[in-house]
């Protein structure tokens, strides 16, 4: 698992 998933999750959370 790469850190990409974490970055995407943060983007989705902050994008809300």
N, CA, C, O and CB atoms as a CASP TS submission, in Angstrom:
PFRMAT TS
TARGET T0000
AUTHOR 0000-0000-0000
METHOD Language model
MODEL 1
PARENT N/A
ATOM      1  N   UNK     1       0.845  -1.221   0.000  1.00  0.00           N
ATOM      2  CA  UNK     1       0.000   0.000   0.000  1.00  0.00           C
ATOM      3  C   UNK     1       0.871   1.258   0.000  1.00  0.00           C
ATOM      4  O   UNK     1       1.770   1.412   0.826  1.00  0.00           O
ATOM      5  CB  UNK     1      -0.951   0.013   1.239  1.00  0.00           C
ATOM      6  N   UNK     2       0.587   2.128  -0.923  1.00  0.00           N
ATOM      7  CA  UNK     2       1.401   3.352  -0.987  1.00  0.00           C
ATOM      8  C   UNK     2       0.738   4.484  -0.208  1.00  0.00           C
ATOM      9  O   UNK     2      -0.412   4.366   0.215  1.00  0.00           O
ATOM     10  CB  UNK     2       1.623   3.781  -2.455  1.00  0.00           C
ATOM     11  N   UNK     3       1.456   5.558  -0.024  1.00  0.00           N
ATOM     12  CA  UNK     3       0.911   6.711   0.705  1.00  0.00           C
ATOM     13  C   UNK     3      -0.084   7.470  -0.155  1.00  0.00           C
ATOM     14  O   UNK     3      -0.729   8.413   0.302  1.00  0.00           O
ATOM     15  CB  UNK     3       2.039   7.652   1.156  1.00  0.00           C
ATOM     16  N   UNK     4      -0.200   7.046  -1.405  1.00  0.00           N
ATOM     17  CA  UNK     4      -1.122   7.731  -2.331  1.00  0.00           C
ATOM     18  C   UNK     4      -2.545   7.671  -1.788  1.00  0.00           C
ATOM     19  O   UNK     4      -3.281   8.655  -1.854  1.00  0.00           O
ATOM     20  CB  UNK     4      -1.060   7.093  -3.750  1.00  0.00           C
ATOM     21  N   UNK     5      -2.929   6.519  -1.252  1.00  0.00           N
ATOM     22  CA  UNK     5      -4.289   6.347  -0.710  1.00  0.00           C
ATOM     23  C   UNK     5      -4.554   7.365   0.388  1.00  0.00           C
ATOM     24  O   UNK     5      -5.642   7.935   0.469  1.00  0.00           O
ATOM     25  CB  UNK     5      -4.486   4.912  -0.163  1.00  0.00           C
ATOM     26  N   UNK     6      -3.550   7.591   1.235  1.00  0.00           N
ATOM     27  CA  UNK     6      -3.700   8.555   2.333  1.00  0.00           C
ATOM     28  C   UNK     6      -3.880   9.965   1.781  1.00  0.00           C
ATOM     29  O   UNK     6      -4.720  10.729   2.256  1.00  0.00           O
ATOM     30  CB  UNK     6      -2.476   8.503   3.276  1.00  0.00           C
ATOM     31  N   UNK     7      -3.085  10.294   0.780  1.00  0.00           N
ATOM     32  CA  UNK     7      -3.169  11.632   0.172  1.00  0.00           C
ATOM     33  C   UNK     7      -4.539  11.844  -0.457  1.00  0.00           C
ATOM     34  O   UNK     7      -5.139  12.910  -0.320  1.00  0.00           O
ATOM     35  CB  UNK     7      -2.062  11.822  -0.892  1.00  0.00           C
ATOM     36  N   UNK     8      -5.026  10.821  -1.146  1.00  0.00           N
ATOM     37  CA  UNK     8      -6.339  10.915  -1.794  1.00  0.00           C
ATOM     38  C   UNK     8      -7.425  11.098  -0.742  1.00  0.00           C
ATOM     39  O   UNK     8      -8.353  11.883  -0.937  1.00  0.00           O
ATOM     40  CB  UNK     8      -6.625   9.657  -2.650  1.00  0.00           C
ATOM     41  N   UNK     9      -7.316  10.384   0.362  1.00  0.00           N
ATOM     42  CA  UNK     9      -8.316  10.486   1.436  1.00  0.00           C
ATOM     43  C   UNK     9      -8.332  11.905   1.988  1.00  0.00           C
ATOM     44  O   UNK     9      -9.403  12.462   2.229  1.00  0.00           O
ATOM     45  CB  UNK     9      -8.021   9.465   2.575  1.00  0.00           C
ATOM     46  N   UNK    10      -7.177  12.486   2.186  1.00  0.00           N
ATOM     47  CA  UNK    10      -7.086  13.848   2.718  1.00  0.00           C
ATOM     48  C   UNK    10      -7.693  14.835   1.734  1.00  0.00           C
ATOM     49  O   UNK    10      -8.397  15.768   2.120  1.00  0.00           O
ATOM     50  CB  UNK    10      -5.620  14.224   3.018  1.00  0.00           C
ATOM     51  N   UNK    11      -7.405  14.612   0.444  1.00  0.00           N
ATOM     52  CA  UNK    11      -7.948  15.508  -0.598  1.00  0.00           C
ATOM     53  C   UNK    11      -9.466  15.452  -0.586  1.00  0.00           C
ATOM     54  O   UNK    11     -10.131  16.480  -0.706  1.00  0.00           O
ATOM     55  CB  UNK    11      -7.407  15.121  -2.007  1.00  0.00           C
ATOM     56  N   UNK    12     -10.013  14.253  -0.442  1.00  0.00           N
ATOM     57  CA  UNK    12     -11.474  14.098  -0.445  1.00  0.00           C
ATOM     58  C   UNK    12     -12.070  14.747   0.791  1.00  0.00           C
ATOM     59  O   UNK    12     -13.113  15.397   0.715  1.00  0.00           O
ATOM     60  CB  UNK    12     -11.872  12.606  -0.508  1.00  0.00           C
ATOM     61  N   UNK    13     -11.410  14.572   1.931  1.00  0.00           N
ATOM     62  CA  UNK    13     -11.919  15.142   3.190  1.00  0.00           C
ATOM     63  C   UNK    13     -11.868  16.670   3.138  1.00  0.00           C
ATOM     64  O   UNK    13     -12.822  17.351   3.516  1.00  0.00           O
ATOM     65  CB  UNK    13     -11.098  14.618   4.404  1.00  0.00           C
ATOM     66  N   UNK    14     -10.723  17.197   2.657  1.00  0.00           N
ATOM     67  CA  UNK    14     -10.571  18.658   2.597  1.00  0.00           C
ATOM     68  C   UNK    14     -11.401  19.250   1.472  1.00  0.00           C
ATOM     69  O   UNK    14     -11.770  20.424   1.514  1.00  0.00           O
ATOM     70  CB  UNK    14      -9.100  19.038   2.412  1.00  0.00           C
ATOM     71  N   UNK    15     -11.701  18.415   0.442  1.00  0.00           N
ATOM     72  CA  UNK    15     -12.457  18.903  -0.709  1.00  0.00           C
ATOM     73  C   UNK    15     -13.945  19.043  -0.378  1.00  0.00           C
ATOM     74  O   UNK    15     -14.677  19.775  -1.043  1.00  0.00           O
ATOM     75  CB  UNK    15     -12.270  17.962  -1.904  1.00  0.00           C
ATOM     76  N   UNK    16     -14.371  18.332   0.655  1.00  0.00           N
ATOM     77  CA  UNK    16     -15.798  18.389   1.042  1.00  0.00           C
ATOM     78  C   UNK    16     -16.211  19.818   1.311  1.00  0.00           C
ATOM     79  O   UNK    16     -17.367  20.074   1.647  1.00  0.00           O
ATOM     80  CB  UNK    16     -16.072  17.518   2.291  1.00  0.00           C
TER
END
